[in-house]
Amino acid sequence: MSVATTADVELYLPARDALRRRYARHLGATAFVEQAARLAVRFSDGHLQDLTLSEHGGSALRTVDAHAASTFRATGAAGPGALLLAIDGDGAPGSPVPDAEHLAAPEVLESSTDALRDLLHRVDRAAREHDDRVTQVLVDAEVVDRHVTVVTRDDVRQERRHLVYLTVRALARQGQRVTTGFMTPATSGAMADLDGALIGVTVARRAVTSLDARPAPIEHLPVIVGPGRGTVLVHEACCHPLEGDEVRRGSTYAARRGERIAVPDLTIVDDPTVPGAVGSYGFDDEGVTARPTPVVEDGYLRAFLLDEMSGAALGHASTGNGRVDGFRSPVLPRMSNTCVAPGRSSAAEIVADTPRGIYAENVGGGEVVEATGEFVFRVLNGYLVEDGRITDPIEETTVAGRGADVLQAIDRIGDDVALGAAKCGKFGQFLPVGVQGPTLRIASLLVGGTAR
Amino acid sequence: MNGDDLIDRYGRALAGRTGHAVVSAQDERREEVVLRQGRVESTVRTDEAGVVVALDDTGRTVHVATDARSDPAAVVARATRALQHLPQRATEATPARGQAPLVVEPPQPDDALADRTTALLADVAPLLDAHVELRVATTRRRISYLGGDRRGAYTTTRAGVVLRCTRSTGAGTTHLARSGLAAGTWAARALLSSRLVPKMQDELSLPESTADGFRWPELVVVDGEVAAQLVGLLSKSLSAESVHQARSRLASRLDEQVASACLSVVDDPTLTDGPSYGAFDAEGTPTRRKRLVDGGVLRGFLGTAELARLVPATAAGNAWQSNRVSPPRPNGSNLFVEPGPAALPADASTVRIVQSHGLHMANDITGAFSLGATVIVGTAGARRLVHGVTVAGNVLDLLGHVHAVGDELDWSSGSVASYGSPDLLVSGLAIGA
């Protein structure tokens, strides 16, 4: 969860005034200053393999002229002095100056190393103790501490953002067969929020279960996705085309605001205020206060996800969804935490009511073509559903469909909301995003397996 | 402060220290232009200098990445403290690595992308019947290195081109994307005008249909752009780190026939017209061309200095950073399927996979993939586009089902490497629609 601070807001007030003066006639002018520290470790064979500490700072100035053309300049110079040089100069933040503007050394991350190492040992131990067919546990872990300042013509805002993100994989081996279990536990809160033993057992179970998996079918079937990370399906299939830049390009939902686009029971909210979720922040990277945005409400399309630029082009205010993956990148409209409201069915009832289909217990990522809404979505741990029961595990597969069809085909919504984490890529920018939702059943999707 | 100055400052801070220490500095300029419907929508330019200090002692490695403002003595002290968090894996200090001299190449002349927008707009003019978005991004890096008394420097530029076209008709909306990599702004323009735009024109001219009633043939053509992404998936199994950690299915198959005889896989950082040129790697090992799969026989793995000692048939020279703040890992540079002598015959198959979605989600340990695809079905004069297809298989199994390779490389971007492939004629894929 992000923590707001006001430590040196006043130092940036001259930059705010300069922005106001220099770019008075522009459609937009925003400066972004970042000081970040990151601890990254790689764990395998039961111990830390290597360790990287990094610290960087920089600033960027983005202006949008009266013709809506955007110019973005960034350099590794951070602080109010460098920013003033940029605003009063040619747009490039000034030369780095080794002064009080320098970022704080990442001692806080150095002190996290022991706690992170202990957490990863718990993961490893639990996975190997769960089943002796687990032969390897691989973890890429990062702890990131970012101090962000956004200067607009009206305001200066600052906050500190924290992230702990693990990418955990367990390998299981039986004869010549090798399978994997995958999980991305993460938090914007304290590292202690992550339960190492539970993570280890979960990835081990997923890897070992796959040893008995049979090829996934190739056919259109009902697909049940589990709670939490399963909400990535909604993120990919439905919400990317609702991002403002894609709406401007004519996405599949571009002209449908106010229309009923989904089943009546479905409500989707983009909510950057969810405690502990990895997509949470106090304000977005253009300084707009974070707030929940209902995008689909009882089946009706209510809003798009907008940054300042796409909002201006579409005639609406920003929804606080302008995000960047660092000072080097220009703002894009992005999701924060995609939240699907719970329904009334239990997960057991949904499965019992499915004569034949697949159950996607754990999912990977996905990809969507925003213009058409076509998407694919990776099922890492799936099972066949036969006669209302979960039966055999299936090999990793992909499900495919069109987002607009999915919104109309969600025919059961569970009451079991859970929170998950993922990283989402867009034009080369990778951001942590939260997903929160219940078990969902989609009446029909193409399952792209290998069973002939 | 430029990279050479940073190297000097850190060299002084490291003087007299025991154990192996490396300093690598990068001056980076990144430019991007987005053109839409005949006008410049946005321009981006980022300039940044950074440095990475690597300390390697008794089998432990720590990297500290920082920017130009940090105090070198404080950074070295931080790295030394961080070493204590890692388990000691050897009893003696790690000896200095690499004895071969390094090159100090002169800086390349500037070739600013921002100066080429008018020409780029002209390049995509033939497509303006559709909604056209063109993104061109160039990243130019000056790499400077210091390890012991060895110094080197070179410049590398990678340009990425993404062309997206959307055509709306009464029958619906067609969206097609084409992308590629080149070794600089001029090469990117050549790629765009000679390859991406003509392919896009051809595909936009095709009618669309469903696959209802179509019988999928055993042999299909995988377009070079899609095949290049499959090379990216394969690359993890060719990493000596994966072999050492027992997570590569190729680990025990050295000198065995793992692929069709027509298939050779090469990594060549010295390819000056490749998108990922490097005169030496991040550990200061001079680079060279390596045939990892030769006529279908597995001959070697991608390695670092340490892995070269631990894994057979692994040479150092493939330690690359995925970004400025990441430690070097074994990876490809220009990693590609070697082109054959001639293009695939036009009637090689009635199915051509031209676009894929979701390959980044494939399992890089098992090699299993299942992706969404757009395909062209039919033969000359009766071709049509089919969207919403799934294609599944395993890249390690697919190696043995390559029947022919085309003659022209397409490149795809990985986080570290550039992956290349010509068109491939393959069998054994499971296709659904």
Interface residues (C-beta under 8 A of the other chain):
Chain A: R38 A40 R42 S44 D45 H47 L48 Q49 D50 L51 T52 L53 S54 E55 H56 G57 G58 A60 A68 A69 S70 T71 F72 R73 A74 T75 G76 A92 P96 V97 P98 H102 A105 P106 E110 T113 D114 R117 T135 Q136 L138 R169 L171 V178 T179 T180 A216 I218 E219 R249 G250 T252 R328 P330 G364 G365 G366 E367 V368 V369 A371 T372 E374 F375 V376 F377 R378 E395 E396 T397 T398 A400 G401 R402 G425 F427 G428 L446 V447 G448 G449 T450 A451 R452
Chain B: M1 R30 R39 V40 E41 S42 T43 V44 R45 T46 D47 E48 A49 G50 R60 T61 V62 H63 V64 A65 T66 D67 A68 R69 S70 D71 A74 R78 A79 R81 A82 H85 L86 P87 H131 E133 R135 A137 T166 S168 T173 T174 H175 A177 Q245 A246 R247 R249 R324 V325 S326 P327 H357 G358 H360 M361 N363 I365 T366 A368 S370 L371 G372 H387 G388 T390 V391 A392 G393 A430 I431 G432 A433
